[in-house]
């Protein structure tokens, strides 16, 4: 740096580039170099090959005030041009001084890349399956060196290159580069996980509209993990992706909001394009006034809250079971039956031998999904008589312990009750329908109208069962062999009930055992199910009012279509143009004339909304005619229906961070989980460029 009056002059970076006077193109001056030791610049080609004596080739140049003009004058001089030509010719004939080192470096990089290609393949294999990497030791040849080294040794048996590498470089300790250490493995896991997440975020930005879902669970080390899942639409349809576990500072709605929004800012995702959010029914998330969904809607009113359909259905069933004591007792009986027979290997063997080949073994009640009780009731219904026979044999076996015989006799006696037979025959089809609906609701391809239609169909199905008491009673009698109710022969005193102060007393109405069971058990269960389904359906009415017409475009009147499309335009002012109203009317006529749709509608493997979206996206001509219709369908298909993808990430979490891997770090956990849950991206992604960058960084540290 030089001080010229009040100005400070120094060597500028612009001096190392020549700017074209006409088009402004910048060309680097590769011949110009700077020496920090002397604080001067030199022309290295003139210093080596020019006989001309000037400051650029002798002692260096430092007149920064006139640097630009002097450099331009020098590079246009004949001496400089001749020196540059001499240098270029010498390089072509003999090469540079470091050419041998460069060639050795390239060979080292190629060798290292070949090794790491095999390492990356092993990491892919283990990560997508959620398997452990390390063992108790890192000694090659040991049976306790873990899956990572073990698989590499297995591959080496059939791969001469890897076998030679392990023999020459493996297990030599510090200072020896083998690329098989846990450090290299962890670095590659981090790089690969970030590349998968980068791909997902790139897809979200490209899709524009997205929806979010978060849910939390504690891991094996008692740390809460907040799973973050995005739903967005690609050309083939909607897709849900896990991104990472967000950091949590608390369980309050504000803490969750801060964690989520800080991630969106870090990921550079535009928050204004969030079109829906879906959580379970926890108050801190689903709260109408102060929950997470309310705080997000304060920032973005277009982020519709859609309660998780799967959780809502689970709550419906769980509440119906607890509304009647007799029903709770029935499910306790089903669980106790399984626990008793499963507690002893001898009793379980008697059960399996006693069942026919087409009958199912007993199942326990599910701890998580209420609809999964279907497996338990279905197995008991099919093998009811055989199970009862097994219990009677155990009760009569003198070699069994008294406690076991007494328990078996007590359970067998309950199986004689007509009430339990009716409940078994009632709950088996109900649970089967709810279970199949629950599985369908967990599909990422499901859309809003289809989910609402599924809930409505369940409600109508449950309502239709109210008139079928005689049918279930008949089946209960057939399965139990009993024709009378438990309380049928019990004598009851007719108690006087005083109606008013002046009317005297009157006898209460006495129901028969059949009527009492129907009125106090059968009907309340169905009514509670129906009421709960209606209540849950109402939670989706607001969203359905906006998008429900998309399923029935062909059958709606023009006035209804205009009203619905106008409502959508008023809601999404920045997304839909005024012409959308007329586009919908025109699009209706287009669908009515679609011969392929008319002939193959029943064979479609997707919803009608997804069919319309694909047809529009795959035809640029149709997009020109209907520019706003695909946008409306895009927003609709991006709505988050359930948060089941969060639950799937929890399953991956339990496999990846188990009691043997409880010290797993946050970054490594996120990388392994995203590679496990989004294994399709992991498999299809080409890590060649990433691997080349990684190798270049590592090879620079090698000794030549």
C-alpha positions in Angstrom: 0.0 0.0 0.0 1.2 3.5 -0.9 0.0 6.9 0.5 -0.3 9.5 -2.2 -1.5 12.7 -0.4 -4.8 11.8 1.2 -5.3 8.7 -0.9 -4.2 5.2 0.0 -3.1 3.2 -3.1 -2.6 -0.6 -3.1 -2.5 -3.6 -5.5 -6.1 -4.1 -6.7 -7.6 -7.4 -7.8 -8.8 -5.7 -11.0 -5.1 -5.5 -12.1 -5.1 -9.2 -12.7 -7.8 -9.0 -15.3 -7.8 -7.4 -18.8 -11.2 -5.9 -19.8 -12.2 -5.9 -23.4 -12.8 -2.3 -24.5 -15.8 -3.2 -26.6 -17.8 -6.0 -25.0 -16.5 -5.7 -21.5 -15.3 -9.3 -21.3 -12.8 -10.0 -18.4 -9.7 -12.1 -19.3 -7.4 -13.2 -16.6 -3.7 -12.1 -16.8 -2.1 -15.5 -16.0 1.4 -14.1 -16.5 1.0 -11.6 -13.7 1.8 -12.7 -10.2 2.1 -10.9 -6.8 4.8 -11.5 -4.1 3.6 -11.0 -0.5 7.3 -10.9 0.5 8.2 -7.8 -1.5 4.6 -6.4 -2.0 5.3 -6.1 -5.7 4.0 -7.6 -8.9 6.0 -9.5 -11.5 5.7 -10.8 -15.1 7.0 -14.4 -14.6 7.3 -15.2 -18.3 9.5 -12.1 -18.9 11.5 -12.9 -15.8 12.2 -16.4 -17.2 12.5 -15.8 -20.9 13.0 -12.1 -21.7 16.3 -10.2 -22.1 14.5 -6.9 -21.8 15.4 -5.1 -18.6 12.2 -3.6 -17.0 10.7 -3.4 -13.5 8.2 -6.3 -14.2 11.1 -8.7 -14.9 13.8 -7.3 -12.6 12.9 -6.0 -9.1 9.1 -5.9 -9.4 6.6 -3.2 -10.0 4.8 -1.2 -7.2 3.8 2.1 -8.7 0.1 1.6 -7.9 -0.9 5.0 -9.1 0.1 4.2 -12.7 -0.3 0.4 -12.5 -3.2 0.1 -14.9 -1.5 2.0 -17.7 1.9 0.4 -17.2 0.5 -3.1 -17.1 -1.4 -2.5 -20.3 1.7 -1.1 -22.0 3.8 -4.0 -20.8 1.5 -6.7 -22.1 1.4 -5.1 -25.5 5.2 -4.8 -25.8 7.0 -7.0 -28.3 9.4 -8.3 -25.6 6.5 -9.6 -23.5 4.8 -11.2 -26.5 8.0 -13.0 -27.5 8.6 -14.2 -24.0 5.0 -15.5 -23.8 5.4 -17.4 -27.1 8.7 -18.9 -25.9 7.0 -20.1 -22.7 4.0 -21.6 -24.5 6.3 -23.5 -26.9 8.5 -24.8 -24.0 5.4 -26.0 -22.2 4.1 -27.9 -25.2 7.5 -29.6 -25.8 8.7 -30.4 -22.3 5.8 -29.6 -20.0 5.9 -27.6 -16.8 8.3 -28.3 -13.9 5.4 -29.8 -11.9 4.0 -31.9 -14.7 5.2 -35.1 -13.1 3.7 -34.1 -9.7 0.4 -33.2 -11.4 0.3 -36.6 -13.2 1.0 -38.4 -9.9 -1.7 -36.3 -8.2 -4.2 -37.3 -10.9 -3.3 -41.0 -10.5 -3.7 -40.7 -6.8 -7.1 -39.1 -7.3 -8.3 -41.8 -9.7 -7.2 -44.5 -7.3 -8.8 -42.9 -4.3 -12.0 -42.4 -6.3 -12.1 -46.0 -7.2 -11.9 -47.0 -3.6 -14.5 -44.4 -2.5 -17.0 -45.6 -5.1 -17.1 -48.9 -3.3 -17.3 -47.2 0.0 -20.2 -45.0 -1.1 -22.1 -48.1 -2.4 -21.7 -49.8 1.0 -23.0 -46.6 2.7 -26.0 -46.5 0.4 -26.8 -50.1 1.2 -26.6 -49.7 5.0 -28.2 -46.2 5.1 -31.4 -47.0 3.1 -32.0 -50.0 5.4 -31.3 -48.2 8.6 -28.6 -50.6 9.6 -25.6 -49.9 12.0 -22.2 -49.1 10.6 -19.6 -49.6 13.2 -18.8 -52.6 15.5 -16.8 -53.0 18.6 -13.5 -52.7 16.8 -12.2 -51.3 13.5 -9.8 -54.1 12.9 -10.0 -55.6 9.4 -10.6 -59.4 9.6 -12.3 -59.2 13.0 -15.8 -60.6 13.3 -16.7 -57.6 15.5 -15.7 -54.8 13.1 -19.3 -54.0 12.2 -21.4 -54.0 9.0 -19.4 -51.3 7.2 -16.0 -53.0 7.3 -17.6 -56.5 7.1 -19.4 -55.8 3.8 -16.2 -54.2 2.4 -14.4 -57.4 3.3 -17.1 -59.5 1.6 -16.9 -57.4 -1.6 -13.1 -57.8 -1.5 -13.5 -61.5 -1.9 -14.8 -61.0 -5.4 -13.1 -57.7 -6.2 -9.3 -57.9 -6.8 -8.9 -54.1 -6.7 -10.5 -53.7 -3.3 -8.7 -56.8 -2.0 -5.4 -55.4 -3.1 -6.2 -52.1 -1.5 -7.1 -53.7 1.8 -4.0 -55.8 1.8 -1.7 -52.8 1.1 -3.4 -50.0 3.0 -5.9 -51.4 5.4 -5.4 -51.4 9.1 -2.0 -49.6 9.2 -3.1 -47.1 11.7 -2.6 -43.3 11.8 -0.6 -41.7 9.0 -1.7 -44.2 6.4 -4.5 -43.2 4.1 -6.9 -46.1 3.5 -10.3 -44.4 3.1 -11.8 -47.1 5.2 -11.8 -45.4 8.5 -14.8 -44.4 10.5 -13.8 -40.7 10.0 -14.0 -41.0 6.3 -17.2 -42.9 6.6 -18.8 -40.2 8.8 -17.7 -37.5 6.4 -19.2 -39.3 3.4 -22.5 -39.9 5.3 -22.7 -36.1 6.1 -21.9 -35.2 2.4 -24.4 -37.7 1.0 -27.2 -36.8 3.4 -26.8 -33.1 2.6 -26.9 -33.9 -1.1 -30.2 -35.8 -0.6 -31.7 -33.0 1.4 -30.4 -30.4 -1.1 -32.2 -32.4 -3.9 -35.5 -32.4 -1.9 -35.3 -28.6 -1.2 -34.6 -28.0 -4.9 -37.7 -30.0 -5.8 -39.8 -28.0 -3.3 -38.6 -24.7 -4.8 -39.3 -26.0 -8.3 -42.8 -27.1 -7.3 -43.5 -23.6 -5.8 -46.5 -24.6 -3.6 -46.0 -26.9 -0.6 -47.5 -28.0 2.6 -45.9 -28.8 5.9 -46.4 -31.3 8.8 -44.4 -31.6 12.0 -44.7 -34.1 14.9 -42.4 -34.9 17.8 -41.3 -38.0 19.6 -38.5 -38.8 22.2 -35.6 -40.9 21.0 -33.8 -43.6 22.9 -31.6 -40.9 24.7 -34.8 -39.0 25.8 -34.2 -36.2 23.4 -37.3 -34.8 21.6 -37.1 -35.0 17.9 -39.4 -32.7 15.8 -39.9 -34.4 12.4 -40.5 -32.0 9.5 -42.2 -33.3 6.3 -43.1 -31.4 3.2 -45.8 -32.3 0.6 -45.5 -30.9 -2.9 -46.5 -31.8 -6.4 -44.3 -32.9 -9.2 -45.4 -33.7 -12.8 -46.5 -37.3 -11.8 -48.5 -36.1 -8.7 -48.1 -35.3 -5.0 -45.2 -36.5 -3.0 -44.3 -36.3 0.7 -40.7 -36.0 1.8 -39.0 -36.0 5.2 -36.3 -33.3 5.4 -34.8 -33.5 8.9 -35.4 -33.4 12.6 -35.6 -29.8 13.8 -34.1 -28.6 17.0 -36.6 -28.1 19.8 -36.2 -25.6 22.7 -39.6 -26.5 24.2 -43.0 -28.0 23.6 -45.0 -24.7 23.4 -46.6 -23.5 20.3 -44.3 -20.5 20.1 -41.2 -22.8 20.4 -42.5 -25.0 17.6 -43.2 -22.0 15.5 -39.8 -20.6 15.9 -38.1 -23.9 15.2 -40.1 -24.4 12.0 -39.8 -20.8 10.7 -36.1 -20.6 11.4 -35.6 -23.8 9.3 -37.7 -22.4 6.4 -35.5 -19.3 6.4 -32.3 -21.3 6.5 -33.6 -23.5 3.7 -34.5 -20.4 1.7 -38.1 -21.6 1.2 -40.6 -18.9 0.5 -43.1 -19.0 3.4 -45.9 -17.3 1.3 -46.2 -20.4 -0.9 -47.2 -22.7 2.0 -50.7 -23.7 1.2 -51.6 -26.1 4.1 -50.5 -27.6 7.4 -51.4 -30.8 9.1 -50.8 -32.1 12.6 -52.3 -34.5 15.1 -54.9 -33.2 17.5 -52.5 -32.1 20.3 -53.4 -28.7 21.7 -50.0 -27.1 21.2 -50.2 -27.8 17.5 -53.9 -27.8 16.6 -55.1 -25.1 19.0 -57.5 -22.7 17.2 -56.3 -19.6 18.9 -52.8 -20.1 20.2 -51.6 -23.4 18.6 -48.9 -23.8 16.0 -51.5 -23.7 13.2 -52.9 -20.4 14.4 -49.5 -18.8 14.6 -48.6 -19.9 11.1 -52.0 -18.6 9.8 -51.2 -15.2 11.3 -48.2 -15.0 9.1 -49.8 -16.7 6.1 -53.6 -16.9 6.0 -53.5 -19.2 3.0 -51.8 -22.0 5.0 -55.0 -24.0 5.6 -55.1 -26.2 8.6 -56.1 -29.8 7.8 -56.4 -32.1 10.8 -54.7 -35.4 10.3 -57.3 -37.8 8.9 -55.6 -40.9 10.3 -55.4 -39.5 13.8 -59.0 -38.3 13.7 -60.2 -41.7 12.7 -58.1 -43.2 15.5 -59.8 -40.9 18.0 -63.2 -41.8 16.7 -62.7 -45.5 17.4 -61.0 -45.1 20.7 -63.8 -42.9 22.1 -66.4 -45.4 20.9 -64.8 -48.2 22.8 -64.6 -46.2 26.1 -68.2 -44.9 25.9 -69.7 -48.2 27.1 -68.4 -50.3 30.0 -69.4 -53.6 28.4 -67.4 -52.8 25.2 -64.3 -51.9 27.3 -64.7 -55.2 29.1 -65.0 -57.1 25.8 -61.7 -55.7 24.5 -60.1 -56.5 27.9 -61.3 -60.0 27.4 -59.7 -60.2 23.9 -56.4 -59.0 25.3 -56.5 -61.2 28.3 -57.2 -64.3 26.1 -54.1 -63.5 24.0 -51.9 -62.8 27.1 -52.9 -66.0 28.8 -52.2 -68.3 25.8 -49.1 -66.4 24.8 -47.6 -66.5 28.3 -46.7 -70.2 28.0 -45.0 -71.9 25.1 -46.9 -75.0 25.9 -50.3 -73.3 25.8 -49.3 -71.5 22.6 -48.4 -74.9 21.0 -51.7 -76.3 22.0 -53.4 -73.3 20.4 -51.5 -73.6 17.1 -52.3 -77.3 16.9 -55.9 -76.8 17.8 -56.5 -74.2 14.9 -57.2 -75.3 11.4 -54.9 -74.4 8.5 -57.2 -71.7 7.3 -57.5 -70.0 10.7 -55.3 -67.3 12.1 -53.4 -67.4 15.3 -54.5 -65.0 18.0 -53.2 -61.4 17.9 -52.7 -58.9 20.6 -54.5 -55.5 20.6 -52.5 -52.7 19.0 -51.0 -50.1 21.3 -50.9 -47.4 18.6 -53.7 -47.7 16.0 -57.1 -48.5 17.3 -58.2 -49.8 13.9 -55.4 -52.4 14.0 -57.5 -54.2 16.7 -59.0 -55.7 13.5 -56.3 -58.4 13.4 -57.2 -59.5 17.0 -61.0 -59.7 16.5 -60.7 -61.3 13.1 -58.5 -64.1 14.3 -60.7 -64.7 17.3 -63.9 -64.7 15.2 -62.5 -67.3 12.7 -61.1 -69.6 15.3 -63.6 -69.0 18.1 -64.8 -72.6 18.7 -61.3 -74.1 18.3 -59.9 -71.5 20.8 -62.7 -72.4 23.3 -61.9 -76.1 22.9 -58.2 -75.4 23.7 -59.2 -73.5 26.8 -61.5 -76.2 28.0 -58.8 -78.8 27.5 -56.4 -76.7 29.6 -59.0 -76.3 32.3 -59.5 -80.1 32.5 -55.8 -81.0 32.3 -54.7 -82.3 35.7 -51.0 -81.6 34.9 -51.6 -77.9 34.5 -51.2 -75.6 37.5 -54.4 -74.7 39.4 -54.0 -71.0 38.6 -53.8 -71.8 34.9 -56.8 -74.2 35.0 -58.9 -71.6 36.8 -58.0 -68.8 34.4 -58.7 -71.0 31.4 -62.1 -72.0 32.8 -62.9 -68.3 33.6 -62.1 -67.2 30.0 -63.9 -70.1 28.5 -67.0 -69.2 30.5 -66.9 -65.7 29.2 -66.8 -67.2 25.7 -70.2 -68.7 26.4 -71.8 -65.3 26.9 -74.0 -64.3 24.1 -73.2 -60.6 24.7 -69.5 -61.2 23.9 -70.5 -63.2 20.8 -72.6 -60.3 19.5 -69.9 -57.8 20.2 -67.3 -60.0 18.5 -69.4 -60.3 15.3 -70.2 -56.6 15.4 -66.7 -55.3 15.9 -65.0 -57.6 13.4 -66.6 -56.0 10.3 -66.5 -52.5 11.8 -62.8 -52.8 12.6 -62.0 -54.3 9.3 -63.7 -51.4 7.5 -61.9 -48.8 9.7 -58.6 -50.6 9.3 -58.7 -50.6 5.5 -59.8 -47.0 5.5 -56.9 -46.1 7.9 -54.4 -47.8 5.6 -55.8 -45.9 2.6 -55.6 -42.6 4.5 -51.9 -43.2 5.1 -51.1 -43.1 1.3 -49.2 -40.0 0.2 -51.1 -40.1 -3.1 -54.4 -39.5 -1.3 -56.1 -36.2 -1.9 -58.6 -34.2 0.2 -61.9 -35.1 -1.6 -61.1 -38.8 -1.6 -60.3 -38.7 2.1 -63.6 -36.8 2.9 -65.5 -39.3 0.7 -63.9 -42.1 2.7 -65.0 -40.7 6.0 -68.5 -40.1 4.7 -68.7 -43.7 3.4 -67.7 -45.0 6.9 -70.4 -42.8 8.5 -73.1 -44.2 6.2 -71.8 -47.7 6.7 -72.0 -47.4 10.5 -75.4 -45.8 10.3 -76.7 -48.8 8.2 -75.7 -51.2 11.0 -78.3 -49.8 13.4 -81.1 -51.8 11.8 -79.1 -55.1 11.8 -79.2 -56.0 15.5 -81.1 -59.2 14.7 -78.5 -60.2 12.2 -75.6 -59.8 14.7 -77.6 -61.5 17.5 -78.1 -64.5 15.2 -74.4 -64.7 14.4 -73.6 -64.3 18.1 -75.8 -67.2 19.0 -74.2 -69.3 16.3 -70.6 -68.6 17.4 -71.2 -69.0 21.2 -73.9 -71.7 21.1 -75.8 -69.7 23.7 -79.4 -68.6 23.1 -79.9 -66.5 26.3 -78.3 -63.4 27.7 -76.3 -63.3 30.9 -79.0 -61.4 32.8 -82.0 -63.1 31.2 -82.8 -65.4 34.1 -81.9 -62.9 36.9 -84.9 -61.8 38.9 -85.1 -58.0 39.4 -87.2 -56.1 41.8 -89.5 -53.5 40.3 -88.6 -50.3 42.1 -91.2 -47.6 42.5 -90.2 -44.3 41.0 -92.0 -41.2 42.1 -92.8 -39.1 38.9 -94.0 -35.9 40.6 -95.1 -34.8 44.0 -98.9 -35.2 43.1 -99.0 -38.0 40.6 -98.0 -40.7 43.1 -95.6 -43.5 42.1 -95.3 -45.7 39.1 -93.3 -48.8 38.2 -90.3 -48.3 36.0 -90.3 -49.8 32.5 -88.5 -53.1 32.6 -86.5 -54.1 29.5 -85.8 -57.6 28.5 -82.2 -58.7 28.5 -82.2 -58.5 24.7 -83.8 -55.0 24.7 -81.4 -53.8 27.4 -78.4 -54.9 25.5 -79.6 -53.4 22.3 -80.5 -50.0 23.9 -77.6 -49.7 26.3 -74.8 -51.3 24.3 -75.4 -51.9 20.6 -77.0 -48.6 19.7 -74.8 -46.3 21.9 -71.7 -47.8 20.2 -73.0 -47.1 16.7 -74.4 -43.7 17.6 -71.2 -42.7 19.2 -69.2 -43.8 16.2 -71.6 -42.0 13.9 -71.6 -38.8 16.0 -67.8 -38.8 16.2 -67.5 -39.3 12.4 -69.8 -36.4 11.8 -67.8 -34.2 14.1 -64.6 -35.0 12.4 -66.1 -34.5 9.0 -67.2 -31.0 10.0 -63.5 -30.1 10.7 -62.8 -30.4 6.9 -65.9 -28.6 5.7 -64.1 -25.2 5.2 -61.5 -26.7 2.9 -64.0 -28.9 1.1 -66.1 -25.9 0.4 -63.2 -24.4 -1.6 -62.0 -27.5 -3.5 -64.9 -30.0 -3.4 -66.2 -28.9 -6.8 -63.0 -30.1 -8.6 -64.2 -33.7 -8.3 -67.6 -33.0 -9.8 -66.8 -30.5 -12.5 -68.6 -32.6 -15.2 -71.8 -32.9 -13.2 -72.2 -29.5 -11.7 -74.4 -26.8 -13.2 -72.7 -23.7 -14.7 -74.1 -21.5 -11.9 -72.5 -23.8 -9.2 -69.2 -23.9 -11.1 -69.2 -20.1 -11.3 -69.9 -19.7 -7.6 -67.2 -22.2 -6.6 -64.6 -20.9 -9.0 -65.3 -17.3 -7.8 -64.8 -18.4 -4.2 -61.5 -19.9 -5.1 -60.4 -16.7 -7.0 -61.3 -14.6 -4.0 -59.3 -16.8 -1.7 -56.1 -17.1 -3.9 -56.0 -13.6 -5.3 -52.3 -13.8 -6.1 -52.4 -17.3 -7.7 -55.5 -17.3 -9.9 -56.6 -14.8 -12.5 -60.1 -13.6 -13.2 -60.3 -15.7 -16.3 -60.3 -18.9 -14.1 -64.1 -18.7 -13.9 -64.6 -19.0 -17.6 -61.7 -21.5 -17.9 -63.6 -23.9 -15.6 -66.7 -23.7 -17.7 -64.7 -24.4 -20.8 -62.7 -27.2 -19.1 -66.0 -28.9 -18.1 -66.9 -29.2 -21.8 -63.4 -30.5 -22.6 -63.8 -33.3 -20.0 -67.2 -34.2 -21.3 -65.7 -34.7 -24.7 -62.7 -36.7 -23.4 -63.4 -40.1 -24.9 -60.4 -41.7 -23.1 -61.8 -40.6 -19.7 -65.3 -41.8 -20.5 -64.0 -45.3 -21.6 -61.4 -45.8 -18.9 -62.7 -43.9 -15.9 -63.3 -47.1 -13.9 -59.8 -48.4 -14.6 -58.0 -45.2 -13.6 -55.4 -45.8 -10.9 -55.6 -42.3 -9.6 -58.2 -39.7 -8.6 -60.0 -37.7 -11.2 -58.2 -34.6 -9.9 -54.8 -36.1 -10.4 -55.8 -37.4 -13.9 -56.8 -33.8 -14.8 -53.6 -32.4 -13.5 -51.4 -34.9 -15.4 -53.4 -34.3 -18.6 -52.8 -30.5 -18.3 -49.2 -30.7 -17.3 -48.2 -33.1 -20.0 -49.7 -30.9 -22.8 -48.3 -27.4 -23.4 -51.2 -26.7 -25.7 -53.8 -27.4 -23.0 -51.8 -25.2 -20.6 -52.0 -22.3 -23.0 -55.8 -22.8 -23.2 -56.4 -23.4 -19.5 -53.5 -21.6 -17.7 -55.2 -21.3 -14.3 -56.9 -24.7 -14.0 -53.6 -26.6 -13.4 -52.6 -24.0 -10.8 -55.9 -24.6 -8.9 -55.3 -28.4 -9.2 -51.7 -27.9 -8.1 -52.7 -26.1 -4.9 -55.4 -28.7 -4.2 -53.1 -31.7 -4.7 -50.4 -30.0 -2.5 -52.8 -30.0 0.6 -51.4 -32.1 3.4 -54.0 -34.8 4.4 -52.2 -36.7 7.1 -49.0 -36.6 9.1 -48.3 -40.3 8.6 -45.0 -39.5 6.9 -43.9 -38.1 10.2 -44.7 -41.4 11.8 -42.7 -43.2 9.2 -39.7 -41.0 10.1 -40.2 -42.1 13.7 -40.0 -45.7 12.6 -36.7 -45.0 10.9 -35.5 -43.1 14.0 -36.1 -46.1 16.2 -34.1 -48.4 13.8 -31.2 -45.9 13.4 -30.9 -44.6 16.9 -31.4 -47.7 19.1 -30.0 -48.6 22.5 -26.7 -49.7 20.8 -26.4 -46.4 19.0 -27.7 -44.0 21.6 -24.8 -41.6 21.3 -25.5 -40.8 17.6 -24.9 -37.1 16.9 -27.7 -34.8 15.5 -26.1 -34.2 12.1 -25.3 -37.9 11.5 -28.8 -38.8 12.6 -30.4 -36.4 10.2 -28.2 -37.6 7.3 -29.0 -41.3 8.0 -32.7 -40.7 8.5 -33.2 -38.7 5.3 -31.2 -41.3 3.3 -33.4 -44.1 4.9 -36.8 -42.5 4.4 -36.0 -41.0 1.0 -34.0 -44.0 -0.4 -35.4 -43.5 -3.9 -33.5 -40.2 -4.2 -30.4 -41.9 -2.6 -30.4 -44.7 -5.2 -31.0 -42.5 -8.2 -28.6 -39.7 -7.3 -25.3 -39.6 -9.1 -22.6 -38.9 -6.5 -19.8 -38.8 -9.1 -19.3 -35.0 -9.0 -19.6 -35.0 -5.2 -17.1 -37.8 -5.0 -14.6 -36.0 -7.3 -14.7 -32.9 -5.1 -14.3 -35.0 -2.0 -11.3 -36.8 -3.5 -9.6 -33.6 -4.6 -9.8 -32.3 -1.1 -8.4 -35.4 0.5 -5.7 -36.1 -2.1 -4.1 -32.7 -1.4 -3.2 -33.9 2.0 -1.4 -37.0 0.7 2.4 -37.3 0.6 4.0 -37.5 -2.9 
